[in-house]
């Protein structure tokens, strides 16, 4: 997160203010910023950073089609990074990058909303 971030601005706005020449974000970061900037609501699992079509389909087949169900598992595992990443790898075959992106997103979201 950029050093100027406050709750007054959405993270995307802060990025534009602190570094206007780099206002275009890479897709994984953009997905992260969008996800953590709003309540969970009815978000599908594929909206989580690190979770694309293939992993989303596998998670849905195992009963984790909504982002809130993955958040629930994250909380059941005590927000523990290693346990969550291991669970994500076991349940849908997420690689290290996908595990990290999903974990970081849920960690930040839970700090903002729980």
C-alpha positions in Angstrom: 0.0 0.0 0.0 1.3 3.4 -0.7 2.5 5.6 2.2 -0.2 8.2 1.7 -3.1 5.8 2.0 -5.9 6.7 4.4 -9.5 5.7 4.7 -10.4 9.0 2.9 -9.4 7.6 -0.4 -10.0 4.2 -2.1 -6.7 2.5 -2.6 -6.9 3.2 -6.4 -7.4 6.9 -5.7 -4.4 6.9 -3.3 -2.3 5.3 -6.0 -3.2 8.0 -8.5 -2.5 10.7 -5.9 0.8 9.3 -4.7 2.1 8.2 -8.1 0.0 9.7 -10.9 2.5 8.4 -13.6 1.7 4.8 -12.6 -2.1 5.1 -12.3 -2.5 2.0 -14.5 -2.2 -1.0 -12.2 -1.2 -4.5 -13.2 -4.3 -6.8 -13.2 -3.5 -8.8 -10.0 -3.0 -5.7 -8.0 -6.1 -4.1 -9.5 -8.1 -7.1 -8.6 -6.7 -6.9 -5.0 -7.5 -3.2 -4.7 -11.0 -3.6 -6.0 -11.7 -6.6 -3.7 -10.5 -5.0 -0.5 -12.1 -1.7 -1.1 -15.7 -2.9 -0.7 -17.7 -5.2 1.5 -17.9 -8.9 0.7 -21.5 -9.0 -0.4 -22.2 -11.7 -3.0 -18.8 -11.8 -4.6 -18.0 -15.0 -6.5 -14.8 -16.9 -5.6 -13.2 -15.9 -9.0 -13.2 -12.3 -7.8 -10.5 -13.2 -5.3 -7.0 -12.3 -6.4 -5.1 -15.5 -7.3 -8.3 -17.3 -8.2 -9.0 -17.5 -11.9 -11.3 -19.6 -14.0 -9.7 -23.0 -13.4 -9.2 -22.6 -9.6 -12.6 -21.0 -9.3 -14.3 -23.9 -11.0 -12.4 -26.4 -8.7 -13.4 -24.4 -5.6 -17.0 -24.2 -6.7 -17.1 -27.9 -7.3 -15.9 -28.4 -3.7 -18.6 -26.1 -2.3 -16.5 -22.9 -2.2 -18.2 -20.9 -5.0 -18.6 -17.7 -3.1 -15.8 -15.6 -1.7 -17.4 -15.5 1.7 -17.0 -19.3 2.0 -13.2 -19.0 1.3 -13.1 -16.1 3.9 -14.9 -18.4 6.4 -12.2 -21.1 5.8 -9.5 -18.4 6.3 -11.1 -17.5 9.6 -11.6 -21.1 10.7 -7.8 -21.6 10.1 -7.1 -18.7 12.4 -5.9 -16.4 9.6 -2.7 -18.5 9.7 -0.8 -18.1 6.5 0.8 -21.5 6.2 -2.5 -23.4 7.1 -4.5 -21.3 4.6 -2.0 -21.6 1.8 -1.7 -25.4 2.4 -5.5 -25.7 2.4 -5.8 -23.7 -0.9 -3.1 -25.9 -2.5 -4.8 -29.1 -1.4 -8.4 -28.1 -2.3 -7.8 -26.6 -5.7 -4.1 -26.9 -6.7 -3.2 -23.2 -6.3 0.5 -22.5 -6.9 2.6 -20.4 -4.6 1.8 -17.1 -6.3 -1.9 -17.8 -6.3 -1.8 -18.8 -2.7 0.0 -15.6 -1.7 -2.3 -13.3 -3.7 -5.4 -14.9 -2.1 -4.0 -14.9 1.4 -2.8 -11.3 1.3 -6.2 -10.1 0.0 -8.2 -11.9 2.6 -5.8 -10.7 5.3 -6.2 -7.1 4.2 -9.9 -7.4 3.8 -10.3 -8.8 7.3 -8.3 -6.0 8.8 -10.6 -3.5 7.0 -13.9 -5.1 7.8 -13.7 -7.4 10.8 
